[in-house]
Amino acid sequence: MKRHCFALDLKNDPVLIAEYEHWHKAENGWPEIRKSILDAGIVDMQIYRTGNRLFMIMETRDDFRNEEKAARDAANPHVQEWERLMWKYQQPLPWASGNEKWVCMDRIFQL
């Protein structure tokens, strides 16, 4: 099992942040999105928020490849629709490159 950690910012607007959280409640999530996550080999995903900063932890199978998931997502109309909706709420980190949304974090400490 592998762990991947990512960060992303939300637009700093309480109304938009509340809407974003609404879409991420289990009862409001899209089943097609959940299926695409599980089909990619992600066995657990958690998103945390402080202020407008998001932190995502993904636990994946050992054979998970982010590039393969990105290619499948690009070909999936449900995922593309979800991403367009989410972009209403999200903004890239100042150091994100190109079209990068979720930025992979480097582990700097482990107990």
Secondary structure as the mmCIF struct_conf table of DSSP 4:
data_model
#
loop_
_struct_conf.conf_type_id
_struct_conf.id
_struct_conf.beg_label_comp_id
_struct_conf.beg_label_asym_id
_struct_conf.beg_label_seq_id
_struct_conf.end_label_comp_id
_struct_conf.end_label_asym_id
_struct_conf.end_label_seq_id
STRN STRN1 LYS A 2 LEU A 10
BEND BEND1 ASN A 12 ASN A 12
HELX_RH_AL_P HELX_RH_AL_P1 PRO A 14 TRP A 23
TURN_TY1_P TURN_TY1_P1 HIS A 24 HIS A 24
BEND BEND2 LYS A 25 LYS A 25
TURN_TY1_P TURN_TY1_P2 ALA A 26 ASN A 28
BEND BEND3 GLY A 29 GLY A 29
HELX_RH_AL_P HELX_RH_AL_P2 PRO A 31 ASP A 39
TURN_TY1_P TURN_TY1_P3 ALA A 40 GLY A 41
STRN STRN2 ILE A 42 THR A 50
TURN_TY1_P TURN_TY1_P4 GLY A 51 ASN A 52
STRN STRN3 ARG A 53 THR A 60
TURN_TY1_P TURN_TY1_P5 ASP A 62 ASP A 63
HELX_RH_AL_P HELX_RH_AL_P3 ASN A 66 ALA A 74
TURN_TY1_P TURN_TY1_P6 ALA A 75 ALA A 75
HELX_RH_AL_P HELX_RH_AL_P4 PRO A 77 TRP A 87
TURN_TY1_P TURN_TY1_P7 LYS A 88 TYR A 89
STRN STRN4 GLN A 90 GLN A 91
TURN_TY1_P TURN_TY1_P8 PRO A 94 TRP A 95
TURN_TY1_P TURN_TY1_P9 GLY A 98 ASN A 99
BEND BEND4 TRP A 102 TRP A 102
STRN STRN5 VAL A 103 CYS A 104
HELX_LH_PP_P HELX_LH_PP_P1 MET A 105 ARG A 107
#
